[in-house]
Amino acid sequence: IPFADRIEANKANAQNRIDWLTKHDPEPELNLFLVALDANYPGRFAAEHEQWETRQSGHSYLQKAADGKIQLVAYDPARNSIVEMIGTYNGQTSTVITCVPGTKTNEASFYGGGPQSVANRLVDSDTTRETVAFVYKGTEFPDGGDIEAFLVEAKSDTFVAETSPVLQKFQSAVELEKPAGAQTIAIGHSWGFRNIAGSESNGARFDKVIALSGAAMPPG
C-alpha cells in the first residue's frame, strides 16, 4: 500500500479515534461506597483516571492527523501501532531515516513530540528537502511500569523476537518506494536500537545504523 494512501486512510482512523474518545470514553467517577469498603480502591481509581486522562490528551494531536497536518502512515491503537512520517517521500528523496524511540515509548509519547524531536531536526536541517523520516512504533514497546519496562520487557529476548519482525516488514514497505540511489538510515534510542538489530536478523537492511544509548543486542 503506497504511503500516500496510508496517510489518507489514517486520517479516517484518527477521526474515528477522536469520535470514540468523545462519545464512548467517559470520565471515570469515584465510587464513595467503595472508598469506604476497599482500602485499595482509591489507588486503583487514581490509576484508571490517569489512564483516561492520557487517552483524552490525544485530541489535539489526532485532530492534526485527521486534518492532514500530521502524516500518520500507521495508526492502530488496538495493536499499539503509530508511525509518523516527517517530510516528503517522493522521487527526489535522497535520505530515508527510520527513527525508533526507546523504552517507555507509547502512543501518548507522540502527543508531546518527544519521539519526533531527532527526526524533525534532521529533516529541517536538510535545505534540499530531500530527507524523509519515519518515527516508528509499530508494536507494543517496553512501556509498563519502570520495573516491568526496564527490567523485564526491555531485557526480554522473547519480547524483541516478537516485535522486530514487524519493523522488518515496515522497512520492506519503505524499500518499495525508495528512489534508486537513496540511502537508508536507522536510528535507535535505547531499546529502539535493540528493535532495529532484531529487524536486521529478520532481513531488514539499512545503509547506516546509529545507536543513541543503544540497549543490548538481541540474540543472533
Rosetta silent file (secondary structure, phi, psi, omega in degrees, C-alpha in Angstrom):
SEQUENCE: IPFADRIEANKANAQNRIDWLTKHDPEPELNLFLVALDANYPGRFAAEHEQWETRQSGHSYLQKAADGKIQLVAYDPARNSIVEMIGTYNGQTSTVITCVPGTKTNEASFYGGGPQSVANRLVDSDTTRETVAFVYKGTEFPDGGDIEAFLVEAKSDTFVAETSPVLQKFQSAVELEKPAGAQTIAIGHSWGFRNIAGSESNGARFDKVIALSGAAMPPG
SCORE:     score description
SCORE:     0.000 S_00000001
   1 L     0.000  121.372  179.804    0.000    0.000    0.000 S_00000001
   2 L   -57.693  147.612 -177.391    1.608    3.334   -1.038 S_00000001
   3 H   -63.700  -32.652  177.247    2.427    5.645    1.837 S_00000001
   4 H   -61.074  -39.186  178.386    0.253    8.404    0.377 S_00000001
   5 H   -70.816  -36.141  177.846   -2.717    6.036    0.579 S_00000001
   6 H   -62.694  -40.923  179.762   -1.794    5.011    4.112 S_00000001
   7 H   -62.848  -43.045  178.793   -1.808    8.643    5.197 S_00000001
   8 H   -62.633  -43.152 -179.960   -5.262    9.174    3.720 S_00000001
   9 H   -63.790  -37.570 -177.504   -6.593    6.046    5.423 S_00000001
  10 H   -79.017  -14.259  167.280   -5.141    7.092    8.762 S_00000001
  11 H   -61.120  -44.237  178.998   -6.822   10.477    8.558 S_00000001
  12 H   -68.029  -39.850  179.089  -10.047    8.499    8.870 S_00000001
  13 H   -63.308  -39.405  178.201   -8.591    6.276   11.601 S_00000001
  14 H   -65.472  -41.445  178.499   -7.570    9.328   13.596 S_00000001
  15 H   -65.686  -38.310  177.262  -11.031   10.838   13.233 S_00000001
  16 H   -62.684  -38.618  178.412  -12.607    7.550   14.305 S_00000001
  17 H   -66.686  -41.079  176.987  -10.415    7.555   17.397 S_00000001
  18 H   -59.653  -44.939 -179.507  -11.439   11.135   18.205 S_00000001
  19 H   -61.507  -41.043  179.636  -15.094   10.148   17.855 S_00000001
  20 H   -65.941  -43.555  179.818  -14.584    7.186   20.176 S_00000001
  21 H   -62.392  -35.797 -177.192  -12.786    9.303   22.773 S_00000001
  22 H   -76.282  -40.818 -170.206  -15.559   11.888   22.624 S_00000001
  23 H  -102.768  -22.994 -170.174  -18.577    9.594   22.664 S_00000001
  24 H  -129.406   15.846 -179.674  -17.510    6.325   24.262 S_00000001
  25 L  -130.886   69.119 -175.985  -14.766    7.106   26.781 S_00000001
  26 L   -69.615  154.370  178.118  -16.471    8.809   29.732 S_00000001
  27 L   -65.884  130.781  177.454  -14.504   10.109   32.673 S_00000001
  28 L   -60.721  143.391 -179.567  -14.341    7.533   35.495 S_00000001
  29 L  -111.717  134.351  179.979  -16.385    8.507   38.542 S_00000001
  30 L   -67.452  129.869  178.765  -15.209    7.961   42.092 S_00000001
  31 L   -97.740  103.326 -176.370  -17.409    5.462   43.964 S_00000001
  32 H   -64.865  -28.500  177.493  -17.598    6.726   47.556 S_00000001
  33 H   -63.047  -44.112  179.473  -19.154    3.433   48.688 S_00000001
  34 H   -70.532  -30.071  176.674  -16.066    1.533   47.531 S_00000001
  35 H   -58.192  -40.674 -178.137  -13.794    4.112   49.130 S_00000001
  36 H   -74.695  -28.088 -174.101  -15.282    3.159   52.483 S_00000001
  37 H   -95.684  -28.978 -170.161  -15.137   -0.588   51.869 S_00000001
  38 L  -127.174  111.892 -177.705  -11.888   -1.172   49.987 S_00000001
  39 L   -65.621  -23.595 -178.612   -8.605    0.362   51.107 S_00000001
  40 L   -88.544  -11.576 -175.179   -7.032   -0.410   47.721 S_00000001
  41 H   -62.166  -43.908 -178.581   -9.803    1.164   45.662 S_00000001
  42 H   -56.816  -38.972  178.710   -8.522    4.798   45.737 S_00000001
  43 H   -66.480  -41.027  178.195   -5.213    3.691   44.251 S_00000001
  44 H   -65.774  -40.180  179.277   -6.926    1.669   41.528 S_00000001
  45 H   -65.098  -42.232  179.835   -9.251    4.563   40.745 S_00000001
  46 H   -60.342  -41.060  179.286   -6.344    7.016   40.542 S_00000001
  47 H   -66.701  -41.409  179.093   -4.573    4.732   38.048 S_00000001
  48 H   -63.832  -41.124 -179.229   -7.761    4.320   35.998 S_00000001
  49 H   -68.645  -36.928  178.180   -8.338    8.074   35.933 S_00000001
  50 H   -64.027  -40.834  177.535   -4.744    8.727   34.923 S_00000001
  51 H   -62.748  -40.836  177.334   -5.125    6.303   32.002 S_00000001
  52 H   -62.408  -45.437  179.573   -8.300    8.112   30.941 S_00000001
  53 H   -60.608  -39.048  179.692   -6.549   11.498   31.098 S_00000001
  54 H   -64.037  -45.501  178.170   -3.713   10.133   28.967 S_00000001
  55 H   -60.904  -45.427 -176.560   -6.113    8.876   26.306 S_00000001
  56 H   -68.000  -22.784 -179.344   -8.042   12.130   26.274 S_00000001
  57 L   -70.182   -7.346 -178.785   -4.857   14.165   25.929 S_00000001
  58 L   -83.718   -4.051 -174.905   -4.541   12.897   22.346 S_00000001
  59 H   -52.801  -51.273 -174.950   -7.361   15.039   20.928 S_00000001
  60 H   -64.094  -45.853  179.942   -5.166   17.833   19.558 S_00000001
  61 H   -61.521  -47.675 -177.568   -2.573   15.513   18.026 S_00000001
  62 H   -66.434  -32.898  177.694   -5.190   13.262   16.464 S_00000001
  63 H   -66.165  -38.102  176.287   -7.107   16.229   15.074 S_00000001
  64 H   -63.971  -37.194  176.850   -3.949   17.381   13.315 S_00000001
  65 H   -67.186  -41.990  178.827   -3.593   13.883   11.858 S_00000001
  66 H   -63.983  -31.783 -179.966   -7.227   13.886   10.752 S_00000001
  67 L   -86.324   -3.404  179.580   -6.661   17.295    9.122 S_00000001
  68 L    83.931    7.233  179.283   -3.507   16.126    7.341 S_00000001
  69 L   -81.540  -22.292  171.222   -1.187   18.405    9.323 S_00000001
  70 L  -120.001  134.995 -175.045    0.480   15.334   10.822 S_00000001
  71 E  -101.861  106.286  176.397    1.206   12.399    8.497 S_00000001
  72 E   -99.755  119.651  177.009    0.477    9.010   10.034 S_00000001
  73 E   -94.410   -8.489  171.706    1.500    6.081    7.861 S_00000001
  74 E  -150.417  136.557  174.379    0.315    3.653   10.539 S_00000001
  75 E  -158.970  108.331  179.585   -2.251    4.109   13.286 S_00000001
  76 E  -150.185   90.911 -177.603   -3.949    1.250   15.090 S_00000001
  77 H   -56.588  -32.923 -179.368   -4.392    1.728   18.853 S_00000001
  78 H   -63.677  -26.051  179.930   -5.588   -1.864   19.261 S_00000001
  79 H  -108.415   14.808  179.835   -2.180   -3.045   18.029 S_00000001
  80 L    55.687   36.863 -173.097   -0.175   -0.337   19.801 S_00000001
  81 E  -113.130  125.626  172.150    0.845    0.932   16.382 S_00000001
  82 E  -152.849  126.087  178.884    1.652    4.509   15.424 S_00000001
  83 E  -134.421  120.799 -179.573    4.194    5.636   12.811 S_00000001
  84 E  -104.089  133.587  174.982    4.580    9.289   11.863 S_00000001
  85 E   -99.586  131.269  179.286    6.190   10.423    8.623 S_00000001
  86 E  -117.680  123.516 -175.991    8.058   13.730    8.690 S_00000001
  87 L   100.504 -165.310 -176.804    8.905   15.336    5.381 S_00000001
  88 L  -120.349  131.672  178.688    8.014   14.245    1.852 S_00000001
  89 L  -107.941  106.413 -177.904    8.652   10.803    0.376 S_00000001
  90 L  -150.510 -166.984 -176.412    8.870   11.066   -3.395 S_00000001
  91 L   -66.946  -16.044  179.584   11.154   10.572   -6.365 S_00000001
  92 L   -93.858   -3.821 -178.074   13.511   13.319   -5.184 S_00000001
  93 L   -64.611  129.959  179.739   14.108   11.770   -1.757 S_00000001
  94 L  -112.317  -19.061  179.822   17.796   11.060   -1.185 S_00000001
  95 E  -136.227  126.908  179.745   17.804   10.051    2.503 S_00000001
  96 E  -119.022  116.485 -176.274   15.248    7.860    4.252 S_00000001
  97 E  -109.369  133.402  171.474   15.528    7.707    8.036 S_00000001
  98 E  -111.974  110.924  179.828   13.758    5.237   10.305 S_00000001
  99 E  -100.118  124.868  179.687   13.820    6.501   13.909 S_00000001
 100 E  -118.143  108.861 -178.726   12.900    4.003   16.597 S_00000001
 101 L   -71.980  178.894 -168.106   12.475    5.527   20.069 S_00000001
 102 L  -106.212 -159.886 -178.144   13.218    3.695   23.261 S_00000001
 103 L   -52.801  142.165  179.360   11.867    2.181   26.437 S_00000001
 104 L    79.521    2.034  177.925    8.637    3.648   27.837 S_00000001
 105 L   -74.197  130.836  173.860    7.507    4.980   24.440 S_00000001
 106 L  -138.604 -177.482 -178.310    3.768    4.699   23.890 S_00000001
 107 H   -57.225  -41.961 -177.399    1.185    6.448   21.737 S_00000001
 108 H   -62.977  -24.742  177.078    0.834    9.301   24.213 S_00000001
 109 H   -58.887  -34.143 -178.582    4.570    9.982   23.891 S_00000001
 110 H   -69.092  -26.208 -175.667    3.892   11.179   20.347 S_00000001
 111 H   -60.700  -36.073 -177.860    1.372   13.777   21.541 S_00000001
 112 L   -91.183   -6.369  176.009    4.113   15.946   23.041 S_00000001
 113 L    87.368    3.379 -178.327    6.560   15.477   20.168 S_00000001
 114 L   -59.102  -54.217 -178.862    9.345   13.837   22.148 S_00000001
 115 L   -62.571  -22.235 -177.089    9.949   10.784   19.933 S_00000001
 116 L   -89.167   -4.583 -169.228    9.836   13.005   16.830 S_00000001
 117 H   -62.988  -45.343 -179.785   12.426   15.543   18.017 S_00000001
 118 H   -65.712  -45.289 -179.556   15.513   13.982   16.388 S_00000001
 119 H   -61.256  -43.087  178.550   13.659   13.255   13.149 S_00000001
 120 H   -60.293  -42.774 -178.645   12.281   16.793   12.974 S_00000001
 121 H   -65.047  -41.682 -178.390   15.738   18.276   13.455 S_00000001
 122 H   -68.315  -41.645  179.627   17.296   16.099   10.761 S_00000001
 123 H   -67.127  -43.975 -178.496   14.550   16.777    8.227 S_00000001
 124 H   -66.302  -28.645 -176.861   14.515   20.515    8.938 S_00000001
 125 H   -78.642  -11.771  179.271   18.307   20.768    8.637 S_00000001
 126 L   -88.051  101.638 -176.920   18.262   19.444    5.060 S_00000001
 127 L   -68.869  -17.597  178.363   17.885   22.572    2.952 S_00000001
 128 L   -78.835  -13.746 -176.991   17.394   20.459   -0.191 S_00000001
 129 L    59.337   35.825  179.710   14.196   18.975    1.345 S_00000001
 130 L  -107.994   11.955  178.998   15.313   15.544    0.158 S_00000001
 131 E  -109.342  134.531  173.667   15.194   13.861    3.581 S_00000001
 132 E  -125.627  147.206  179.553   12.202   11.994    4.954 S_00000001
 133 E  -132.602  140.613  173.749   11.960   10.369    8.373 S_00000001
 134 E  -112.127  122.604  175.669    9.647    7.764    9.815 S_00000001
 135 E   -96.812  110.828 -163.494    9.214    7.778   13.580 S_00000001
 136 E  -104.952  126.300  164.466    8.326    4.175   14.212 S_00000001
 137 E  -143.882   77.514 -171.957    6.342    2.474   16.966 S_00000001
 138 L   -85.048   -5.407 -178.901    4.654   -0.288   15.046 S_00000001
 139 L  -144.594 -176.823  169.415    4.059   -2.580   18.024 S_00000001
 140 L   -64.545  138.371  172.433    3.963   -2.511   21.777 S_00000001
 141 L  -107.768  170.096  174.211    7.230   -1.216   23.223 S_00000001
 142 L   -65.690   97.920 -169.551    8.501   -1.793   26.778 S_00000001
 143 L  -138.540   21.207  177.105    6.110    0.738   28.291 S_00000001
 144 L   -81.447 -151.371  173.109    4.700   -0.593   31.552 S_00000001
 145 L   -63.350  166.907 -174.230    5.809    0.486   34.996 S_00000001
 146 H   -57.015  -43.655 -178.379    9.515    1.134   35.427 S_00000001
 147 H   -65.539  -47.221  179.800   10.322   -2.329   36.769 S_00000001
 148 H   -63.461  -45.113 -174.851    8.300   -4.104   34.073 S_00000001
 149 H   -68.805  -50.637 -172.450    9.557   -1.873   31.259 S_00000001
 150 H   -84.506  -37.209 -172.870   13.254   -1.659   32.094 S_00000001
 151 H   -98.811  -15.465 -178.410   13.958   -4.902   33.933 S_00000001
 152 H  -115.706  -68.914 -172.929   11.573   -7.308   32.227 S_00000001
 153 H   -65.484  -45.933 -176.336   10.324   -6.280   28.759 S_00000001
 154 L   -64.550  -27.679 -179.470   13.385   -4.326   27.582 S_00000001
 155 L   -94.738   -5.582 -173.862   15.673   -7.225   28.511 S_00000001
 156 L   -77.681  122.588  174.454   13.383   -9.955   27.207 S_00000001
 157 H   -66.472  -33.805  179.486   14.667  -11.857   24.175 S_00000001
 158 H   -66.031  -42.028 -178.436   11.118  -13.088   23.563 S_00000001
 159 H   -60.796  -46.733 -179.264    9.721   -9.547   23.544 S_00000001
 160 H   -71.267  -32.838  178.526   12.168   -8.326   20.902 S_00000001
 161 H   -66.455  -30.056 -179.485   11.769  -11.531   18.885 S_00000001
 162 H   -81.925  -26.684 -174.567    8.008  -10.947   18.705 S_00000001
 163 H   -98.803  -31.130 -175.107    8.216   -7.256   17.774 S_00000001
 164 H   -65.265  -30.635  176.301   11.225   -6.953   15.460 S_00000001
 165 H   -62.232  -26.808  178.763    9.622   -8.837   12.516 S_00000001
 166 H   -69.103  -39.789  175.977    7.002   -6.075   12.354 S_00000001
 167 H   -64.891  -39.815  178.295    9.731   -3.472   11.904 S_00000001
 168 H   -59.829  -43.198  179.408   11.307   -5.650    9.205 S_00000001
 169 H   -66.144  -38.479  177.603    8.012   -5.750    7.310 S_00000001
 170 H   -63.083  -44.127 -178.401    7.610   -1.987    7.660 S_00000001
 171 H   -65.816  -30.578  175.165   11.108   -1.401    6.331 S_00000001
 172 H   -63.023  -38.045  176.806   10.325   -3.652    3.368 S_00000001
 173 H   -66.741  -38.133  176.228    7.435   -1.322    2.555 S_00000001
 174 H   -60.469  -42.858 -178.201    9.807    1.650    2.827 S_00000001
 175 H   -63.215  -32.266 -178.113   12.177   -0.034    0.368 S_00000001
 176 H   -61.911  -30.188 -178.016    9.399   -0.477   -2.194 S_00000001
 177 H  -104.349    0.990 -175.516    9.086    3.292   -2.634 S_00000001
 178 L   -71.941  125.613  177.380   12.730    4.207   -2.161 S_00000001
 179 L   -63.772  150.684  177.214   14.200    6.018   -5.189 S_00000001
 180 L   -58.868  132.605  178.574   17.274    4.495   -6.784 S_00000001
 181 L    90.795  -12.938  179.221   20.400    5.791   -5.091 S_00000001
 182 L   -72.874  145.259  178.920   18.683    6.970   -1.912 S_00000001
 183 E   -97.697  149.840  176.809   20.324    5.927    1.354 S_00000001
 184 E  -113.181  135.152 -178.911   18.535    4.375    4.318 S_00000001
 185 E  -129.705  131.679  173.948   19.498    5.191    7.883 S_00000001
 186 E  -109.082  133.135  178.133   18.161    3.609   11.066 S_00000001
 187 E  -124.469  119.073 -178.967   18.455    5.493   14.337 S_00000001
 188 E  -120.037  128.939  176.815   17.600    3.653   17.524 S_00000001
 189 E  -103.431  128.742  176.165   17.419    5.107   21.000 S_00000001
 190 L    54.920 -125.069 -178.275   17.744    2.753   23.964 S_00000001
 191 H   -63.377  -22.714  178.450   15.526   -0.298   23.327 S_00000001
 192 H   -58.220  -34.647  176.361   14.754    1.082   19.877 S_00000001
 193 H   -65.802  -37.602  178.553   18.257    0.040   18.786 S_00000001
 194 H   -63.278  -38.899  177.591   17.533   -3.485   20.005 S_00000001
 195 H   -63.759  -41.564  178.468   14.375   -3.493   17.887 S_00000001
 196 H   -64.293  -47.272 -179.982   16.385   -2.371   14.841 S_00000001
 197 H   -60.156  -39.354  177.056   19.057   -5.031   15.389 S_00000001
 198 H   -64.424  -37.767  178.951   16.328   -7.652   15.707 S_00000001
 199 H   -65.671  -34.068  176.948   14.749   -6.472   12.461 S_00000001
 200 H   -65.341  -37.361  176.431   18.116   -6.899   10.723 S_00000001
 201 H   -62.983  -25.106  179.161   18.218  -10.502   11.947 S_00000001
 202 L   -93.439    3.506  174.028   14.844  -10.888   10.226 S_00000001
 203 L   114.553   -3.675  177.328   16.135   -9.476    6.934 S_00000001
 204 L   -67.818  146.209  179.986   15.836   -5.684    7.193 S_00000001
 205 L  -130.234  134.122  177.295   18.681   -3.794    5.553 S_00000001
 206 L  -131.611  145.606  176.022   19.943   -0.275    6.253 S_00000001
 207 L   -70.890  -34.384  177.318   22.912    1.563    4.758 S_00000001
 208 E  -139.750  145.311  173.668   23.726    3.015    8.188 S_00000001
 209 E  -127.968  127.728 -178.185   22.626    2.182   11.716 S_00000001
 210 E  -119.574  126.973  178.585   23.107    4.702   14.524 S_00000001
 211 E  -103.192  124.599  174.593   22.661    3.787   18.183 S_00000001
 212 E  -105.927   99.958 -173.873   21.761    6.531   20.643 S_00000001
 213 L    51.734   48.049 -174.600   22.473    4.995   24.050 S_00000001
 214 L   -64.196  145.300  176.135   21.501    1.706   22.455 S_00000001
 215 L   -78.621  179.342 -176.666   20.419   -1.247   24.551 S_00000001
 216 L   -61.953  150.870  176.576   21.993   -4.699   24.329 S_00000001
 217 L   -67.666  144.051  173.613   21.972   -6.596   21.061 S_00000001
 218 L   -74.701  165.201  177.438   19.313   -9.309   20.743 S_00000001
 219 L   -57.053  144.747  177.823   20.393  -12.933   20.243 S_00000001
 220 L    91.735    0.000    0.000   21.740  -13.691   16.771 S_00000001
